[in-house]
């Protein structure tokens, strides 16, 4: 019984580790998806309408006529997205999200890295 209670008392450390791992998996998954064109296309309205991020695009006001649905391929829309720097911004955002995942995973190695 005492051994069982001792195991339960350490449950907070196991839970915290599982939470960190879950957060890292989600950030890694979402970050890696940013390198796929359909995911980059889907964030276009959010970036184009943002007052803080729209400057990353060449022509944010024209995005509505070049929207594509998931799995849909339109060569003219893909060409506009490429010229508009949609994929460059999406790749940069993906790198940031993957770095966040790696920093969360680095917590057991170096607690200061895990804080960032």
N, C-alpha and C positions, 0 to 999 in steps of 0.2 A: 504494500500500500504506500509506503514511504517513497519507494522508487517511482511509483506512478505519479504521486504528487510532485516530486522533484521534476519529472518530465513535463508535467503541466505548467510548472512555474517557469520553465524555459520557453514556453510557447510564444511569448512576445517576440523573442529573437527570431524564431522560425517564421512567425507571421510577418515581421518587418522585412525579412529576407525575401519572402514570397511576394510582398507588395513591391519591393524594389525590382525584382525580376519581372513582374507583370508590367510595370511601368516601362522598363527598358524594352521589353518585347513589343509593346504597343508603339513606342517611339521609333524603334528600328523598323517595324513593319510599315508604318506610315511614311517614314523617311525614305525607305527603299522604293515605295510606290511612286514617289515624286519623280523618279527617273523614267517612268513609263509614260508615253505620250497621252494616253487617255486620262490619267490622273492629272497631268499638267494642264490639259484642256479644261478639266472640271474646276480648277481653282481660278481660272481666268476672270469670272465675274467678281469674285471676292477681291482680287488684287486690283482689277481695273476700277472698281468703285471705292477703294480705300484711299482716303486722303494721305495716308502715311506710306503707301506702297505703290500707288499708281505711277509714280515717276520711273519705276523700273521698266515700264512698257513704253514702246515707241508711240503707239496710238491707242491709248486706253479707251477712248470714246467710241471706237469702231468695233468693239468686241462682240456686240449682239449679233451682227450679221455673219460672224464666223464661229458661232457656237456649234459644238457637236455633242451628240448624246453618247453615252458610254457604249463602246464597241462600234460606233459609226465612223467610217473613214470617208472624209471629203478632202481630196487633194488640194483644192483651193483654200480651204480652211487651215489645213496643215501648213501650207506655204505661208499664210498670213501669220499663224502662230509662231512659226520659225522666224520670220522677219520682225515680228513684234517683240521678240526676246522672251516669249512665254516659257520656252524650254530652258533657257539660261536661268531665269528666275526660279523656276521649279527645281532645277538641279541644285542651285544654291540653297534653297530652303530644305531640300532633302539632305544635303550635307550637314546643315545645322541640326536637323532632327536626329540624324545618325550620331553626331557628336554628343548630343544630349543623352542618347541611349548609352553610349560608351562611358560617359561620365557617371551616369547612374550605376552602371555595372562596375565602375572602378572604385566604388565606395569601400568594399572590403580590403582593397589593396592600399588605398590612400584616402583617408576620410576627407581631406581637404579637397581632393578632386571631386569626390562625391557630393560636396556641398554646392558646386557650381552648376 
